[in-house]
């Protein structure tokens, strides 16, 4: 069966936010400080090579530079001279990167982590300029210098390593399928067969849904994973495939949705940066290492994610 693939241009969530179709949905991200909250953490960074000269293959989850607290490198000095760390973030991922409708501030697990980097580089966690970046534009934003780094639930894989570099991983993830509670499918294949699926364009889920064994009747691609939940609420698609962390956030927002029990694979999330910014990569890896050791990763997890994902005391496991 040939699967039809369509793209939704623009954002579904932004257009429908005023109607309140997604609980807790916020839009209109502006540069500015986030609410002071706990921060995120990470496993000990592995020593590896800097920018690859040839296509990268194999297991790339730990391919990064060694951690360092030195602030003398070219990229770090540029950031210090500017006085602000420019970070690409999401604004629609509940508990990860979203604007709190009560406070108007951008917050979440990934935002805590970005603030920790800003504090290490500039001495002030509020010295951040947030820039909204959609899923398919993450790599472009890094390569063209629109942002210093991306902190946006980004999966580390070898294909992306050919374009950008990553920090050491700070979270282990898988992919989960979100369906209406009325759908009693027990496996992902059962829930997808002959149905209309949705995923964020250029995401790991987009790649997963290209596999012919699922037998979907159509795949709708959107700029942000939360758009899939809105389309499912509107009856335009039957399911939404995304990272397990984001799937849990979708279900936390919509009590009429559930996750299919099956977990697809195991992936790791990292912070994306330019290949040549090895000094910034080293500082970020030091931040992540210290963040785990200090207990701040755990504090951030407990604040933002424990309620929807369950308790965890692992260094970066959900």
C-alpha positions in Angstrom: 0.0 0.0 0.0 1.4 3.4 -0.9 0.9 5.9 1.9 -0.2 9.4 1.0 1.8 12.1 2.7 0.6 15.6 3.1 2.1 18.7 4.8 0.2 21.2 6.9 1.9 24.6 6.4 1.9 27.2 9.1 0.9 25.9 12.5 -2.4 24.3 13.4 -2.0 25.1 17.1 -1.4 28.8 16.6 -4.5 29.1 14.5 -6.7 27.3 17.0 -5.3 28.4 20.3 -7.9 31.0 20.8 -10.6 28.4 20.6 -9.0 26.5 23.5 -8.9 23.2 21.7 -5.7 22.2 23.4 -5.5 22.5 27.2 -2.6 24.7 28.3 -1.7 25.7 24.7 0.2 28.9 24.5 1.5 31.0 21.6 3.3 34.3 20.9 6.8 33.5 22.1 8.9 36.6 22.7 12.5 37.0 23.7 12.9 37.5 27.4 13.7 35.8 30.7 12.0 32.6 31.8 10.6 32.2 35.3 13.4 31.1 37.7 12.8 27.3 38.1 14.9 24.2 38.7 17.2 22.9 36.0 18.0 19.8 34.0 20.9 17.4 34.0 22.8 14.8 32.1 25.1 11.7 32.1 28.8 12.1 32.2 29.8 13.3 28.8 31.8 10.9 26.7 35.1 12.0 25.0 34.8 11.7 21.2 35.8 13.5 18.0 34.7 17.0 16.9 33.1 17.8 13.6 33.1 14.7 11.3 34.7 15.2 7.9 32.9 12.2 6.3 29.3 10.9 6.7 28.8 9.5 10.1 27.4 6.0 10.6 26.9 3.7 13.5 25.9 4.6 17.0 26.4 8.4 17.3 24.6 9.0 20.6 27.8 9.6 22.5 29.9 11.3 19.8 30.8 14.7 21.3 33.8 16.6 22.8 35.0 16.2 26.3 33.5 18.5 29.0 35.4 21.7 30.0 34.6 24.7 32.1 37.0 27.0 30.1 35.3 30.1 28.8 38.1 31.3 26.6 37.1 29.8 23.3 36.0 31.8 20.2 32.3 31.0 20.3 31.9 31.4 24.1 33.7 34.8 23.9 31.4 35.9 21.1 28.4 35.1 23.3 29.9 36.9 26.3 30.6 40.0 24.2 27.0 39.9 23.0 25.7 39.5 26.5 23.0 37.0 25.7 22.7 33.3 24.8 20.4 32.8 21.8 18.5 29.6 22.2 16.2 27.9 19.8 13.2 26.5 21.8 9.7 25.1 21.3 6.7 27.0 22.6 4.0 24.3 22.3 5.5 21.3 24.2 3.7 21.1 27.5 6.2 20.8 30.4 9.2 20.9 28.1 9.1 24.3 26.4 5.8 26.3 26.5 4.5 29.7 27.6 2.6 29.4 30.8 -0.8 31.1 30.2 -1.1 32.1 33.9 2.3 33.8 34.1 3.1 34.5 30.4 6.6 33.1 30.9 8.3 30.4 28.9 9.2 27.4 31.0 9.7 23.7 31.2 12.3 21.0 31.4 14.3 22.1 28.4 14.0 25.7 29.4 15.6 24.9 32.8 18.5 23.3 30.9 18.9 26.4 28.7 19.0 28.6 31.7 21.8 26.4 33.3 23.9 26.9 30.2 23.3 30.7 30.2 24.3 30.8 33.9 27.6 28.9 33.2 28.5 31.1 30.2 27.2 34.5 31.3 26.8 34.2 35.0 23.1 34.9 34.8 20.4 32.3 33.9 18.2 35.2 32.6 20.7 36.2 30.0 18.8 34.4 27.2 17.1 35.4 24.0 14.5 32.7 23.1 13.8 32.1 19.5 10.9 29.9 18.4 12.1 27.2 16.0 9.8 24.6 14.4 10.8 21.0 14.2 11.8 21.0 10.5 13.8 24.3 10.9 16.0 23.2 13.8 19.1 22.2 11.8 18.8 25.2 9.5 18.6 27.6 12.5 21.9 26.2 13.8 23.8 26.1 10.5 22.7 29.6 9.5 23.6 31.1 12.9 20.1 32.1 13.9 20.7 30.5 17.3 23.8 29.5 19.3 22.2 26.2 20.2 18.9 24.3 20.1 17.3 22.9 23.3 14.1 21.4 21.9 13.6 17.6 22.5 16.0 16.9 19.7 17.0 13.3 19.0 20.7 12.5 18.4 21.2 10.5 15.3 24.0 9.9 12.7 22.1 11.6 9.9 21.9 14.8 11.9 25.5 14.5 12.9 26.4 15.1 9.3 24.9 18.6 9.5 25.4 19.7 13.2 27.1 18.5 16.4 25.4 17.5 19.6 26.1 17.6 23.3 26.2 14.5 25.3 22.7 13.1 25.8 20.5 14.4 28.6 17.4 12.3 28.2 16.6 8.8 26.9 13.5 8.5 24.9 11.5 6.2 22.6 8.6 6.9 20.3 5.0 6.5 21.4 1.7 6.6 19.5 -1.1 8.8 20.8 -4.7 7.7 19.9 -8.2 8.5 21.2 -9.2 6.5 24.2 -11.9 4.9 22.1 -9.2 3.2 20.1 -8.3 -0.1 21.8 -5.3 -1.0 19.7 -2.6 -2.9 21.6 0.3 -2.3 19.2 1.5 0.6 17.0 1.0 -1.5 13.8 -2.5 -2.3 14.8 -3.4 1.3 15.5 -1.8 2.5 12.2 -3.0 0.0 9.7 -5.4 1.6 7.3 -5.5 4.7 9.4 -4.5 8.4 9.1 -1.4 9.2 11.1 0.3 12.5 11.9 3.9 13.5 12.8 6.1 16.5 12.9 8.0 17.1 9.7 11.7 16.1 9.7 11.3 14.4 13.1 12.3 10.9 14.0 8.6 10.0 13.9 8.4 11.3 10.3 11.1 8.8 9.5 9.5 6.0 11.4 6.2 6.4 9.6 7.8 6.0 6.2 8.3 2.3 7.0 5.9 0.3 4.7 5.0 -2.3 7.3 2.7 0.1 9.2 0.3 0.3 6.2 -1.1 3.7 7.0 -3.6 5.2 4.6 -2.1 8.7 4.9 0.5 10.6 6.9 0.0 14.3 7.7 3.2 16.2 8.5 3.1 19.4 10.6 5.6 21.9 11.9 5.0 21.1 15.6 4.0 17.8 17.2 1.2 19.5 19.2 -0.5 20.3 15.9 -1.1 16.5 15.5 -3.1 16.5 18.8 -5.3 19.3 17.6 -5.9 17.5 14.3 -6.8 14.4 16.2 -9.2 16.3 18.3 -10.8 17.7 15.2 -11.1 14.2 13.7 -8.7 15.0 10.8 -6.2 12.2 11.8 -6.5 9.0 13.8 -3.2 9.1 15.7 -0.1 11.1 16.5 3.4 9.6 16.6 6.0 11.5 18.6 8.8 11.1 21.2 7.5 9.4 24.3 8.2 12.4 26.4 6.0 14.6 24.2 3.4 11.9 23.8 3.1 11.9 27.6 2.7 15.7 27.5 -0.1 15.4 24.9 -2.0 12.9 27.1 -1.5 15.1 30.1 -3.2 17.9 28.2 -6.0 15.8 26.8 -7.7 13.3 29.0 -9.6 11.8 26.0 -6.3 10.6 24.5 -4.0 7.7 25.5 -0.7 6.2 24.5 -0.5 2.8 22.8 1.4 0.5 25.2 4.2 -0.3 22.7 7.4 1.8 22.8 9.3 2.1 19.6 13.1 1.9 20.1 15.3 3.9 22.4 16.8 7.3 21.4 18.7 10.0 23.2 18.1 13.7 23.2 20.9 16.3 23.0 21.6 20.0 22.6 22.4 20.9 19.0 25.2 23.3 18.0 27.4 24.1 15.0 30.2 21.7 14.2 32.9 24.3 14.6 31.7 25.5 18.0 33.6 22.9 19.9 34.4 25.3 22.8 30.6 25.8 23.4 30.0 22.0 23.1 32.6 21.4 25.8 31.1 24.0 28.1 27.6 22.6 27.6 28.9 19.1 28.3 30.4 20.3 31.6 27.1 21.9 32.5 25.3 18.7 31.9 27.8 16.7 33.9 27.6 19.1 36.8 23.8 19.3 36.5 23.4 15.6 37.0 25.8 15.5 40.0 24.2 18.5 41.7 20.7 16.9 41.7 19.3 19.7 39.5 18.4 17.3 36.7 16.3 15.4 39.2 14.7 18.5 40.6 13.7 19.6 37.2 12.4 16.1 36.3 10.3 16.0 39.5 8.9 19.4 38.8 7.9 19.1 35.2 7.8 15.4 34.1 7.2 13.1 37.1 3.5 13.6 37.1 3.1 12.5 33.4 6.0 10.2 33.0 6.4 8.5 36.4 9.0 8.7 39.1 12.7 8.4 38.1 16.0 8.6 39.9 18.2 7.6 36.9 20.7 10.2 35.6 18.8 10.8 32.4 16.3 8.0 32.0 12.6 8.7 31.9 
